[in-house]
Amino acid sequence: MKELGEPVNALNRGPILLVGGTGFIGRALAARLSAEGREVHVLGTRPASGLPAGVVVHRGDQGDRDVVRPLLARCCVVVHLAGATVPADTVWQPVAEVEASLLPALRFLEYAQEFSGRRYVVLSTGGALYGDADLASEQTRLAPGSYHGAGKLALESFFGVFGQRQPGSLSILRPANVYGPGQPLRAGFGVIRTLLERARDGGRLVVYGDGGAVRDYLYIDDMVAACIAALTAPAVTCNIGSGEGVALRELIAIVERVTGRTLAVDYRPARASDVGRIVLDAGLARTRLGWMPGVGIEEGIARTWRSLP
């Protein structure tokens, strides 16, 4: 393991810390940064797998001062990806949302205040902040319909205060539903990964609602490209999405077409945490980050299907 030492001043080439980097997006981002020759440190509570040999992994919690402070002393750029819940996890449990996601992140933020001259990119959410909205822009009224979304909004506010005290240091990205190769199978999370698994194993798919729920889906390579762009672009809060809405029943049809298999679907009543339609307007990301998505939904699903072992 590399020794932690003095920070490198050049933000565009110095060491970079991925908080929560053992997750789906974090692993993909770490691999891309490592391939570009960056010194990458990953902090996570879960065991790390699928990371390049050159990535330095630190097992620990973002709220642990003894773990975090040496990393902040070393790294001049921080990408905060940590998140412990999805909307369905805490439907009726606001305290659980605060304890699992918000408090650890605020402890991290408290330690970060001790170090100036760092650049931060924080991943929030685009799907859980706006409520029902078609082409929601950053000016759209924020109306989270779940405690998970409320927690993300609160976290944005806290990081926003931090950014005001260190002008130009903070960008916040609000991604759509990210999918692609390397996404783990997890109950209640990652509908495309779940659909492909049901196509593979022939199991029955549970759909909450009538299949008309519309979401914005973003391929993992496009998400990574947005993170890379945000590392050196001017500070901004912006949506990261495809700008195209896909209904769940349409998504099922695409998966059936790509895999050549028919899905067995059980329909159940909609859940309180689900919104009917959310599609993101990513125009600001195009303008401020010079970013735009490059992989369409059918091609992305086909690539993901081919990647499954």
Backbone bond lengths (Angstrom), bond angles and torsions (degrees), N, CA, C in turn:
res aa  C-N    CA-C-N  psi(-1)  N-CA   C-N-CA  omega(-1)  CA-C   N-CA-C  phi
1 M - - - 1.470 - - 1.525 109.64 -
2 K 1.320 116.12 139.91 1.458 119.74 179.56 1.529 110.40 -71.87
3 E 1.327 114.50 146.79 1.454 119.58 178.36 1.522 110.31 -79.22
4 L 1.327 116.85 143.23 1.449 121.85 176.61 1.513 108.60 -83.35
5 G 1.315 116.35 134.89 1.455 119.72 -177.81 1.500 112.02 -142.32
6 E 1.322 117.00 -145.69 1.451 121.43 -177.95 1.522 110.16 -74.84
7 P 1.351 118.25 148.13 1.451 120.67 -179.35 1.517 111.47 -69.20
8 V 1.332 114.90 152.82 1.452 121.75 173.19 1.523 107.14 -93.34
9 N 1.329 116.95 132.92 1.459 119.55 -172.14 1.525 113.55 -76.09
10 A 1.316 117.95 -29.60 1.465 120.45 -175.38 1.527 110.00 -72.55
11 L 1.329 116.72 106.54 1.460 120.36 -176.01 1.512 112.68 -63.06
12 N 1.330 116.83 -30.08 1.455 119.01 -174.89 1.522 112.77 -80.35
13 R 1.347 118.74 -11.88 1.459 119.79 179.81 1.530 113.41 -132.41
14 G 1.325 118.55 -7.32 1.457 120.71 -175.29 1.516 113.17 -75.34
15 P 1.332 116.28 176.68 1.472 121.19 -179.52 1.526 111.64 -60.14
16 I 1.303 114.51 146.32 1.462 120.37 -177.08 1.523 109.32 -128.93
17 L 1.330 116.03 137.56 1.461 123.02 -179.54 1.526 109.99 -108.99
18 L 1.324 116.34 128.03 1.461 121.96 175.20 1.527 107.84 -107.95
19 V 1.322 116.36 105.16 1.459 121.92 179.11 1.533 107.98 -82.70
20 G 1.326 116.24 121.54 1.453 119.01 -171.57 1.519 111.17 79.11
21 G 1.309 116.65 26.45 1.458 121.30 -173.21 1.504 115.55 -79.57
22 T 1.346 119.21 0.68 1.453 120.61 176.79 1.530 112.08 -87.97
23 G 1.339 117.72 -0.89 1.456 121.39 177.27 1.517 112.17 -81.83
24 F 1.317 115.96 -176.63 1.463 123.46 -175.59 1.524 112.12 -56.28
25 I 1.325 117.50 -56.76 1.463 120.55 -178.44 1.521 110.42 -67.57
26 G 1.323 117.27 -40.50 1.452 121.03 -178.82 1.513 112.80 -60.17
27 R 1.324 117.54 -42.96 1.468 120.10 179.81 1.516 111.53 -63.85
28 A 1.324 116.24 -42.33 1.464 119.43 179.68 1.530 111.16 -66.31
29 L 1.337 116.33 -40.24 1.461 120.42 178.95 1.525 110.68 -67.22
30 A 1.328 117.64 -41.62 1.463 121.34 179.03 1.523 110.80 -60.82
31 A 1.324 116.76 -42.27 1.460 120.43 179.89 1.525 111.30 -63.28
32 R 1.326 116.39 -41.45 1.473 120.40 179.78 1.529 110.63 -66.82
33 L 1.312 117.88 -45.60 1.462 121.22 -179.20 1.528 110.96 -65.22
34 S 1.322 116.81 -41.01 1.454 120.54 178.51 1.520 111.31 -63.41
35 A 1.335 116.63 -39.81 1.461 120.96 178.13 1.529 111.87 -64.11
36 E 1.334 116.21 -26.46 1.459 120.94 178.37 1.528 112.21 -86.43
37 G 1.328 116.92 2.29 1.449 120.71 176.01 1.515 115.18 90.94
38 R 1.341 118.01 10.93 1.460 120.38 179.28 1.523 110.91 -78.74
39 E 1.325 115.97 150.29 1.459 121.77 170.14 1.525 106.71 -83.86
40 V 1.317 116.27 113.26 1.462 121.99 -171.81 1.519 110.46 -113.78
41 H 1.332 116.58 126.51 1.457 123.69 173.78 1.526 107.80 -113.08
42 V 1.317 115.69 132.73 1.455 121.97 -178.45 1.526 108.69 -118.43
43 L 1.334 116.24 127.55 1.457 122.11 176.39 1.518 109.18 -113.90
44 G 1.323 116.52 126.19 1.456 119.41 179.47 1.509 111.63 -159.18
45 T 1.326 115.60 157.76 1.463 120.95 179.06 1.522 111.68 -89.14
46 R 1.328 116.47 -20.19 1.462 120.04 -179.51 1.522 110.53 -92.91
47 P 1.336 117.15 155.98 1.465 120.01 175.08 1.524 110.33 -58.96
48 A 1.307 116.81 142.24 1.460 121.65 -178.69 1.517 109.72 -91.90
49 S 1.328 115.82 134.65 1.461 120.61 174.93 1.523 108.15 -143.74
50 G 1.310 115.64 152.51 1.457 120.32 177.06 1.510 114.54 74.71
51 L 1.358 117.85 19.41 1.459 120.45 179.51 1.533 109.79 -101.33
52 P 1.333 118.00 145.47 1.466 120.50 177.86 1.519 111.26 -60.35
53 A 1.325 116.16 155.39 1.455 121.72 -175.64 1.522 112.50 -60.68
54 G 1.320 118.73 -30.46 1.452 120.97 -176.16 1.514 115.17 -78.93
55 V 1.322 118.03 -9.82 1.465 121.58 -179.46 1.530 109.59 -78.59
56 V 1.337 116.64 131.50 1.467 121.46 -179.32 1.529 108.70 -92.00
57 V 1.315 116.71 118.87 1.469 122.08 -175.82 1.521 109.77 -101.58
58 H 1.330 116.10 132.14 1.458 123.40 177.64 1.521 107.52 -120.14
59 R 1.310 117.46 116.46 1.462 121.75 -179.91 1.521 108.69 -86.61
60 G 1.324 116.56 117.98 1.449 119.89 179.66 1.507 111.78 171.55
61 D 1.320 115.08 176.57 1.456 122.37 -177.11 1.522 110.21 -98.63
62 Q 1.336 116.39 143.91 1.460 120.11 178.90 1.525 112.58 -64.98
63 G 1.316 117.05 -15.39 1.452 120.49 177.82 1.510 114.35 -90.88
64 D 1.326 117.39 2.97 1.460 122.18 -178.49 1.526 109.51 -91.34
65 R 1.300 116.24 108.09 1.466 122.02 -176.07 1.526 112.62 -57.33
66 D 1.339 116.52 -42.38 1.456 120.31 -176.12 1.528 112.22 -66.81
67 V 1.311 116.83 -26.77 1.460 120.81 177.68 1.529 110.82 -84.66
68 V 1.321 116.86 -42.49 1.460 121.57 -170.43 1.529 113.29 -76.16
69 R 1.311 117.54 -43.62 1.465 119.43 -173.93 1.534 113.76 -58.90
70 P 1.339 120.67 -45.03 1.463 118.95 176.86 1.534 113.14 -62.19
71 L 1.327 116.45 -32.95 1.462 119.24 178.28 1.523 111.44 -69.31
72 L 1.324 116.68 -40.71 1.456 120.11 177.19 1.525 111.52 -67.78
73 A 1.316 117.13 -30.24 1.459 120.48 176.20 1.524 110.89 -67.32
74 R 1.312 116.30 -32.15 1.464 120.97 -177.26 1.527 112.59 -85.74
75 C 1.323 116.85 -42.72 1.471 121.42 -167.57 1.521 111.90 -95.99
76 C 1.320 116.06 133.86 1.456 121.01 -178.55 1.524 112.81 -95.77
77 V 1.329 117.02 -11.01 1.460 122.22 178.05 1.519 108.31 -130.75
78 V 1.332 116.64 135.50 1.462 122.02 -178.84 1.523 109.13 -128.40
79 V 1.319 116.20 129.17 1.467 121.79 170.14 1.520 107.04 -110.80
80 H 1.333 115.80 118.64 1.465 120.96 -177.14 1.528 108.26 -98.32
81 L 1.342 115.53 107.74 1.468 121.74 -177.93 1.519 112.51 -114.69
82 A 1.323 117.56 -0.27 1.457 120.88 -170.09 1.527 111.56 -66.95
83 G 1.328 115.16 135.14 1.458 121.78 175.18 1.508 109.25 -161.19
84 A 1.299 117.33 130.32 1.468 120.85 -172.84 1.523 113.25 -101.20
85 T 1.329 118.55 -9.63 1.461 119.65 -174.25 1.528 111.37 -134.10
86 V 1.334 114.92 164.69 1.458 124.12 166.21 1.527 106.64 -120.83
87 P 1.347 118.93 165.40 1.471 119.40 -174.71 1.517 115.26 -52.19
88 A 1.338 117.90 -37.64 1.466 120.09 -176.43 1.523 113.04 -72.75
89 D 1.328 117.79 -16.99 1.463 120.49 -176.13 1.524 113.24 -69.18
90 T 1.329 116.34 -34.65 1.472 119.62 -171.23 1.528 111.43 -126.87
91 V 1.317 116.64 39.78 1.473 121.31 -175.91 1.526 111.84 -53.17
92 W 1.341 116.78 -43.13 1.466 121.31 -178.52 1.529 111.37 -118.09
93 Q 1.330 117.63 23.12 1.462 120.93 -172.64 1.533 112.13 -132.39
94 P 1.317 117.68 75.09 1.470 119.40 -179.85 1.521 113.12 -62.80
95 V 1.325 117.60 -37.72 1.467 120.10 -179.48 1.527 110.10 -65.42
96 A 1.329 117.23 -39.22 1.464 120.55 178.54 1.521 110.88 -61.81
97 E 1.324 116.84 -38.39 1.471 120.46 177.69 1.520 110.70 -63.37
98 V 1.310 116.05 -44.99 1.474 119.94 -179.78 1.521 110.75 -63.70
99 E 1.312 116.79 -46.22 1.469 120.38 -175.79 1.520 112.10 -69.09
100 A 1.331 116.85 -37.58 1.464 119.82 -174.88 1.522 112.60 -79.67
101 S 1.329 117.41 -38.65 1.460 120.40 -171.14 1.522 114.59 -114.81
102 L 1.329 116.47 -45.14 1.462 119.40 -170.37 1.532 112.40 -77.51
103 L 1.318 117.57 -49.23 1.471 119.96 -175.82 1.532 113.34 -61.59
104 P 1.328 119.87 -45.72 1.463 118.58 177.62 1.528 112.86 -60.11
105 A 1.335 116.70 -39.12 1.460 120.22 179.49 1.524 111.49 -67.32
106 L 1.322 117.52 -35.71 1.461 120.18 178.68 1.528 111.19 -70.89
107 R 1.314 116.65 -32.90 1.466 118.46 173.94 1.526 110.20 -64.82
108 F 1.322 116.41 -42.32 1.461 119.89 176.13 1.533 110.64 -59.09
109 L 1.322 116.21 -44.20 1.456 120.93 -179.52 1.522 111.24 -62.08
110 E 1.313 116.76 -36.04 1.461 120.51 178.32 1.525 111.10 -62.82
111 Y 1.318 116.27 -40.66 1.471 119.79 177.76 1.531 110.51 -70.14
112 A 1.325 116.94 -36.72 1.464 120.65 -177.90 1.522 112.15 -62.56
113 Q 1.333 117.01 -27.44 1.462 120.40 179.79 1.531 112.36 -62.38
114 E 1.322 117.15 -19.76 1.458 121.01 -178.66 1.527 113.03 -77.43
115 F 1.351 116.64 -11.78 1.461 120.50 -173.39 1.536 109.57 -122.56
116 S 1.311 116.34 119.73 1.464 120.81 178.42 1.528 110.11 -97.64
117 G 1.324 116.00 166.72 1.452 121.10 174.70 1.518 114.75 78.38
118 R 1.343 117.63 11.99 1.452 120.59 176.62 1.524 110.95 -95.70
119 R 1.311 115.45 156.96 1.462 121.32 175.21 1.523 108.36 -110.38
120 Y 1.336 117.02 133.76 1.457 122.13 -177.34 1.524 110.86 -121.37
121 V 1.320 115.22 135.58 1.457 122.37 169.06 1.522 106.83 -122.41
122 V 1.320 117.11 121.09 1.464 122.38 -175.28 1.522 108.90 -112.37
123 L 1.335 116.82 127.60 1.456 120.71 175.58 1.520 109.21 -91.83
124 S 1.322 115.49 119.19 1.455 122.82 177.55 1.528 107.52 -103.66
125 T 1.312 118.37 -130.16 1.459 122.82 177.22 1.521 108.92 -149.30
126 G 1.308 116.17 143.71 1.458 120.43 172.05 1.509 111.59 -100.76
127 G 1.330 116.63 -28.36 1.450 120.60 -175.25 1.509 115.38 -77.63
128 A 1.343 118.02 -20.35 1.466 120.06 -173.45 1.519 113.69 -114.28
129 L 1.341 118.37 5.56 1.463 120.78 -176.55 1.520 114.20 -98.00
130 Y 1.329 117.69 -32.01 1.455 120.81 -166.85 1.532 114.60 -99.11
131 G 1.334 117.65 -5.66 1.457 118.56 -173.22 1.521 109.36 69.79
132 D 1.343 117.12 -149.58 1.465 120.67 175.96 1.514 109.20 -77.31
133 A 1.325 116.82 121.06 1.465 120.21 -178.76 1.515 110.14 -158.35
134 D 1.303 115.96 141.31 1.455 122.06 176.12 1.510 108.21 -108.31
135 L 1.319 117.32 120.28 1.461 123.96 -174.24 1.532 110.95 54.47
136 A 1.308 114.84 58.53 1.460 120.88 177.91 1.516 109.94 -68.92
137 S 1.317 116.24 125.42 1.461 121.25 174.32 1.524 108.67 -97.73
138 E 1.311 115.86 175.83 1.456 120.43 179.49 1.525 111.61 -66.04
139 Q 1.344 117.61 -15.74 1.460 121.16 178.22 1.527 112.54 -91.64
140 T 1.331 116.83 -7.12 1.454 120.71 178.14 1.534 109.76 -64.03
141 R 1.331 115.49 141.52 1.464 120.02 -179.63 1.515 110.34 -57.73
142 L 1.328 116.19 131.56 1.456 121.33 179.01 1.526 109.48 -81.63
143 A 1.328 116.23 124.44 1.464 120.46 -175.53 1.524 109.80 -146.57
144 P 1.334 117.14 67.85 1.468 119.10 -179.22 1.519 111.36 -59.75
145 G 1.333 115.61 139.49 1.453 120.70 -179.13 1.513 113.44 -106.33
146 S 1.314 116.73 11.74 1.462 121.16 -179.76 1.522 108.46 -142.84
147 Y 1.319 116.09 159.23 1.462 119.63 175.95 1.528 110.59 -66.62
148 H 1.319 116.68 -29.93 1.461 120.44 174.41 1.524 110.23 -60.27
149 G 1.341 116.84 -48.40 1.458 120.41 178.41 1.518 112.22 -64.27
150 A 1.335 116.24 -38.98 1.466 119.84 177.90 1.520 110.74 -62.94
151 G 1.337 116.16 -38.35 1.458 119.86 177.80 1.517 111.80 -64.92
152 K 1.330 117.52 -40.56 1.466 121.13 177.61 1.530 110.81 -64.05
153 L 1.335 116.37 -40.46 1.457 119.81 178.53 1.529 110.70 -64.42
154 A 1.326 116.76 -42.23 1.462 119.87 177.29 1.521 110.78 -62.13
155 L 1.321 116.43 -41.61 1.459 120.05 -179.65 1.526 110.90 -64.26
156 E 1.324 117.18 -40.70 1.468 120.07 174.94 1.528 110.84 -57.49
157 S 1.317 116.72 -41.47 1.464 120.57 -178.98 1.517 111.38 -64.52
158 F 1.329 116.92 -43.75 1.459 120.09 179.18 1.521 111.20 -65.02
159 F 1.324 116.79 -46.48 1.463 119.11 177.51 1.529 110.62 -64.72
160 G 1.338 116.77 -31.70 1.457 119.85 178.21 1.519 112.45 -62.63
161 V 1.334 116.68 -41.01 1.467 120.30 175.68 1.525 109.90 -62.26
162 F 1.315 116.53 -43.83 1.460 121.81 176.57 1.535 110.19 -56.44
163 G 1.343 115.96 -44.20 1.460 120.03 179.83 1.519 113.28 -65.17
164 Q 1.327 116.96 -34.21 1.469 120.04 177.06 1.522 111.39 -63.93
165 R 1.317 116.39 -32.91 1.460 120.66 -178.02 1.529 112.17 -81.54
166 Q 1.329 115.32 -15.13 1.462 120.53 174.94 1.527 107.58 -132.74
167 P 1.330 117.44 74.84 1.469 122.03 -172.14 1.531 112.61 -53.91
168 G 1.346 113.70 137.16 1.456 119.89 177.26 1.503 114.98 81.66
169 S 1.345 117.01 4.04 1.466 119.66 -172.71 1.516 113.73 -97.65
170 L 1.344 118.37 -10.77 1.466 120.60 -166.90 1.519 112.38 -130.83
171 S 1.339 115.80 129.91 1.457 122.19 167.71 1.521 108.90 -122.31
172 I 1.333 116.29 142.79 1.454 122.12 178.04 1.525 108.55 -119.46
173 L 1.319 116.46 126.17 1.459 121.99 178.47 1.523 109.52 -107.83
174 R 1.334 115.80 134.94 1.459 122.08 179.47 1.526 108.93 -113.32
175 P 1.330 117.70 88.93 1.466 120.20 -174.25 1.517 113.80 -78.78
176 A 1.323 114.30 154.64 1.454 122.13 170.57 1.528 108.61 -76.53
177 N 1.322 117.51 -161.24 1.460 122.57 -179.37 1.531 109.07 -79.55
178 V 1.310 115.72 106.42 1.464 121.33 -174.95 1.528 109.85 -85.69
179 Y 1.329 116.61 137.43 1.463 122.12 179.88 1.521 108.37 -145.35
180 G 1.329 116.38 170.52 1.451 120.26 174.66 1.513 112.75 142.15
181 P 1.326 117.18 -177.45 1.466 121.46 179.86 1.522 111.43 -56.24
182 G 1.318 115.56 139.24 1.451 120.70 179.97 1.513 114.64 93.00
183 Q 1.329 118.05 -7.32 1.462 119.53 179.35 1.520 109.73 -74.88
184 P 1.327 118.00 125.50 1.461 119.54 -179.27 1.522 111.59 -74.77
185 L 1.304 115.87 157.47 1.457 121.59 175.54 1.513 108.11 -81.54
186 R 1.334 116.65 122.25 1.459 121.38 -177.74 1.519 109.16 -142.60
187 A 1.297 117.25 130.06 1.466 121.93 -178.68 1.518 110.73 -59.19
188 G 1.332 116.63 129.70 1.457 121.56 176.58 1.509 114.86 79.69
189 F 1.342 117.77 9.14 1.460 120.14 -175.77 1.521 109.32 -147.42
190 G 1.336 116.83 135.97 1.460 120.65 176.66 1.510 112.15 78.76
191 V 1.337 117.19 72.65 1.462 120.27 -173.58 1.518 111.49 -63.56
192 I 1.329 119.32 -38.30 1.466 120.21 -178.81 1.525 110.23 -64.80
193 R 1.318 117.17 -43.63 1.470 119.97 177.45 1.524 110.34 -60.85
194 T 1.335 117.29 -39.54 1.462 120.84 179.18 1.523 111.12 -66.64
195 L 1.333 117.17 -42.84 1.461 120.40 178.98 1.525 111.14 -60.64
196 L 1.306 116.70 -42.71 1.465 120.09 -179.73 1.533 110.93 -66.63
197 E 1.316 117.26 -35.83 1.462 120.01 177.79 1.520 111.16 -66.56
198 R 1.346 116.89 -40.73 1.457 119.47 177.88 1.530 111.05 -67.68
199 A 1.340 116.94 -32.36 1.463 119.54 174.73 1.520 110.51 -66.34
200 R 1.323 116.34 -33.66 1.457 121.14 -176.92 1.524 111.99 -78.58
201 D 1.367 116.75 -42.01 1.467 118.24 -174.35 1.523 114.05 -99.79
202 G 1.346 117.04 -6.25 1.456 120.22 177.86 1.511 114.61 77.06
203 G 1.330 117.43 7.02 1.455 120.65 179.88 1.521 112.38 -72.30
204 R 1.310 115.55 166.53 1.456 120.51 -178.32 1.531 110.10 -83.22
205 L 1.317 115.52 141.76 1.458 122.62 -179.26 1.521 109.35 -99.41
206 V 1.324 117.57 129.78 1.462 122.03 176.75 1.525 108.47 -95.48
207 V 1.340 116.63 123.47 1.459 122.79 178.55 1.521 108.18 -117.15
208 Y 1.329 116.35 125.48 1.470 121.45 177.22 1.527 108.39 -91.78
209 G 1.327 116.62 119.57 1.450 121.88 -173.47 1.523 110.56 98.79
210 D 1.341 116.01 -166.33 1.468 120.30 -174.42 1.524 113.60 -97.63
211 G 1.342 117.29 8.51 1.463 120.07 -178.81 1.510 113.31 87.41
212 G 1.324 117.12 3.25 1.459 120.21 -178.84 1.515 114.46 -90.78
213 A 1.324 117.68 -3.21 1.468 120.92 -179.82 1.529 110.29 -61.82
214 V 1.324 116.20 130.19 1.468 121.91 -175.72 1.523 109.50 -107.93
215 R 1.329 115.19 132.94 1.459 121.52 178.66 1.525 110.03 -133.61
216 D 1.324 113.58 164.02 1.460 123.39 176.54 1.527 106.58 -105.08
217 Y 1.333 117.13 123.16 1.463 121.09 -176.40 1.514 110.56 -113.09
218 L 1.345 115.70 137.77 1.459 121.96 -173.96 1.518 109.99 -128.33
219 Y 1.322 116.30 126.14 1.459 121.88 -179.40 1.520 110.22 -70.72
220 I 1.334 116.80 144.23 1.454 122.36 -172.56 1.529 113.00 -57.88
221 D 1.316 119.09 -39.12 1.461 120.71 179.90 1.526 111.38 -62.61
222 D 1.333 116.32 -35.39 1.472 120.07 177.75 1.524 110.87 -70.08
223 M 1.337 117.11 -36.18 1.463 120.27 176.83 1.519 110.61 -64.71
224 V 1.311 116.83 -44.06 1.470 121.36 178.82 1.519 110.41 -62.08
225 A 1.321 116.91 -42.17 1.466 120.37 179.14 1.529 111.43 -61.28
226 A 1.333 116.66 -37.19 1.469 119.93 178.11 1.525 110.66 -66.36
227 C 1.328 116.80 -41.24 1.469 120.08 177.72 1.520 110.68 -61.97
228 I 1.313 117.46 -44.48 1.462 121.98 179.39 1.523 110.23 -59.99
229 A 1.322 116.32 -44.14 1.467 120.30 -179.41 1.525 111.17 -63.42
230 A 1.339 116.72 -37.47 1.466 121.05 -176.77 1.522 112.64 -71.66
231 L 1.312 117.83 -17.80 1.466 120.16 -177.70 1.520 112.57 -64.18
232 T 1.330 116.75 -32.14 1.463 119.88 -175.64 1.524 113.34 -121.48
233 A 1.332 118.03 -6.72 1.472 120.74 179.51 1.526 110.20 -76.12
234 P 1.335 118.03 162.27 1.468 120.29 175.28 1.524 111.28 -57.17
235 A 1.317 116.78 150.57 1.458 122.29 -177.87 1.526 110.86 -57.92
236 V 1.328 116.27 136.68 1.460 120.97 -176.37 1.523 109.42 -161.02
237 T 1.332 116.50 153.41 1.459 122.50 166.71 1.516 107.30 -111.39
238 C 1.327 117.92 119.99 1.462 118.64 -174.09 1.519 112.84 -150.83
239 N 1.328 114.47 154.11 1.453 122.44 174.73 1.526 110.11 -73.99
240 I 1.330 115.38 147.46 1.454 121.90 173.52 1.524 107.21 -128.46
241 G 1.315 116.33 100.37 1.456 120.47 -177.32 1.509 111.69 -153.89
242 S 1.327 115.65 175.00 1.461 120.61 -178.81 1.527 112.05 -82.35
243 G 1.356 116.42 -22.25 1.457 119.96 -175.62 1.517 113.40 78.84
244 E 1.335 117.10 5.71 1.462 121.92 -179.29 1.525 109.84 -120.98
245 G 1.317 116.50 128.86 1.459 120.58 178.56 1.511 111.68 -91.63
246 V 1.323 116.10 138.56 1.464 121.87 178.54 1.520 107.82 -128.61
247 A 1.335 116.82 121.39 1.461 121.21 176.79 1.525 109.60 -71.29
248 L 1.323 116.26 150.36 1.455 120.35 -177.99 1.523 111.38 -59.01
249 R 1.329 117.91 -40.47 1.457 118.97 179.79 1.537 110.83 -64.66
250 E 1.343 117.21 -33.84 1.455 120.92 175.39 1.526 110.70 -68.30
251 L 1.325 115.94 -38.86 1.461 120.85 177.98 1.527 110.07 -61.69
252 I 1.329 116.01 -42.29 1.464 120.25 177.66 1.525 110.32 -59.98
253 A 1.339 116.44 -42.10 1.470 120.49 179.63 1.526 111.25 -63.86
254 I 1.326 117.51 -39.35 1.462 120.82 178.75 1.521 110.27 -64.05
255 V 1.339 116.55 -45.08 1.466 120.48 178.94 1.528 110.56 -61.14
256 E 1.313 117.34 -42.38 1.464 120.04 178.13 1.529 111.05 -63.16
257 R 1.307 116.45 -38.69 1.466 120.77 179.62 1.535 110.79 -68.13
258 V 1.326 116.65 -44.30 1.465 120.81 -178.11 1.525 111.28 -67.26
259 T 1.332 116.78 -43.05 1.469 120.80 -174.39 1.522 113.23 -87.96
260 G 1.339 116.39 -19.70 1.453 119.61 -175.76 1.515 113.19 73.42
261 R 1.331 116.72 20.67 1.452 121.35 -177.59 1.528 110.62 -127.32
262 T 1.326 116.70 149.79 1.457 121.74 179.80 1.524 109.87 -95.74
263 L 1.335 115.89 133.37 1.464 121.41 -179.47 1.525 110.52 -91.88
264 A 1.325 116.18 137.84 1.466 122.07 173.70 1.527 107.67 -92.12
265 V 1.348 116.72 122.65 1.461 120.62 -170.89 1.527 110.45 -119.85
266 D 1.348 116.13 131.63 1.459 122.71 171.01 1.526 108.33 -108.76
267 Y 1.343 117.09 122.35 1.459 121.06 -179.58 1.530 109.95 -95.46
268 R 1.337 114.79 133.77 1.456 121.67 179.45 1.519 109.60 -129.53
269 P 1.345 118.71 165.69 1.467 120.40 -178.88 1.532 112.06 -59.49
270 A 1.334 115.81 146.63 1.463 121.03 178.36 1.517 110.54 -62.20
271 R 1.331 115.87 152.22 1.464 121.68 -179.50 1.531 110.57 -95.08
272 A 1.333 114.92 156.61 1.465 120.04 -177.54 1.521 112.35 -63.63
273 S 1.328 117.88 -27.37 1.466 120.78 -175.61 1.520 113.24 -84.36
274 D 1.324 118.52 -7.46 1.461 121.29 -174.10 1.528 111.66 -89.66
275 V 1.345 115.51 138.85 1.459 120.43 172.18 1.517 108.35 -99.88
276 G 1.335 115.61 158.09 1.461 120.24 -176.45 1.516 113.48 -77.76
277 R 1.338 116.04 -38.55 1.457 119.36 -175.66 1.524 109.96 -154.04
278 I 1.319 116.74 128.92 1.449 120.79 172.99 1.534 108.96 -146.70
279 V 1.319 115.03 116.74 1.463 122.98 177.29 1.523 106.65 -128.91
280 L 1.320 116.85 137.88 1.457 121.53 -173.77 1.525 112.48 -100.40
281 D 1.307 115.08 138.19 1.459 122.28 169.39 1.532 107.12 -90.31
282 A 1.334 116.89 113.15 1.460 121.52 -177.22 1.523 111.72 -103.46
283 G 1.320 117.34 25.42 1.453 120.63 -179.34 1.513 113.82 -60.54
284 L 1.337 116.77 -36.45 1.457 119.49 -179.26 1.529 110.98 -66.53
285 A 1.329 116.91 -36.67 1.468 119.75 177.30 1.518 110.92 -64.26
286 R 1.316 116.68 -36.91 1.459 119.34 177.12 1.520 111.03 -63.30
287 T 1.332 115.21 -41.29 1.469 120.02 -177.32 1.512 112.38 -74.76
288 R 1.329 117.50 -46.37 1.462 121.09 -171.40 1.531 113.41 -90.11
289 L 1.328 116.90 -31.13 1.462 119.88 -178.93 1.522 112.90 -102.37
290 G 1.331 116.76 -13.36 1.456 119.61 -173.16 1.511 112.34 66.95
291 W 1.348 115.68 31.32 1.462 121.77 -173.54 1.515 110.57 -114.82
292 M 1.331 115.92 146.33 1.453 121.14 168.59 1.524 108.73 -153.48
293 P 1.335 117.58 149.91 1.467 119.54 -178.50 1.523 111.13 -67.65
294 G 1.327 114.78 148.85 1.456 118.77 -177.45 1.509 115.29 -121.28
295 V 1.347 117.95 -9.93 1.466 120.96 -175.05 1.520 109.37 -118.45
296 G 1.328 116.66 118.81 1.453 121.73 178.86 1.524 112.11 -73.53
297 I 1.324 115.68 165.72 1.454 121.14 -171.79 1.528 112.66 -63.13
298 E 1.328 119.04 -43.54 1.467 119.60 -177.57 1.521 110.81 -69.56
299 E 1.323 117.79 -41.54 1.458 120.77 177.84 1.528 110.23 -64.89
300 G 1.330 116.94 -40.89 1.458 120.20 179.16 1.515 112.20 -62.68
301 I 1.324 116.38 -42.43 1.470 119.94 178.38 1.522 110.37 -65.67
302 A 1.333 116.91 -39.93 1.462 120.08 178.53 1.530 111.12 -62.52
303 R 1.332 117.51 -42.66 1.462 120.32 177.72 1.526 111.10 -63.15
304 T 1.324 115.92 -40.57 1.461 119.76 -179.76 1.526 111.11 -65.99
305 W 1.297 115.84 -42.66 1.476 120.71 177.58 1.524 111.27 -59.19
306 R 1.327 116.53 -44.67 1.473 120.03 -178.99 1.533 111.38 -67.96
307 S 1.315 117.46 -23.03 1.468 120.43 -177.43 1.514 113.43 -81.51
308 L 1.333 118.42 -15.79 1.470 120.97 -176.10 1.524 110.26 -67.58
309 P 1.318 117.33 137.15 1.472 119.80 -179.31 1.523 111.72 -69.96
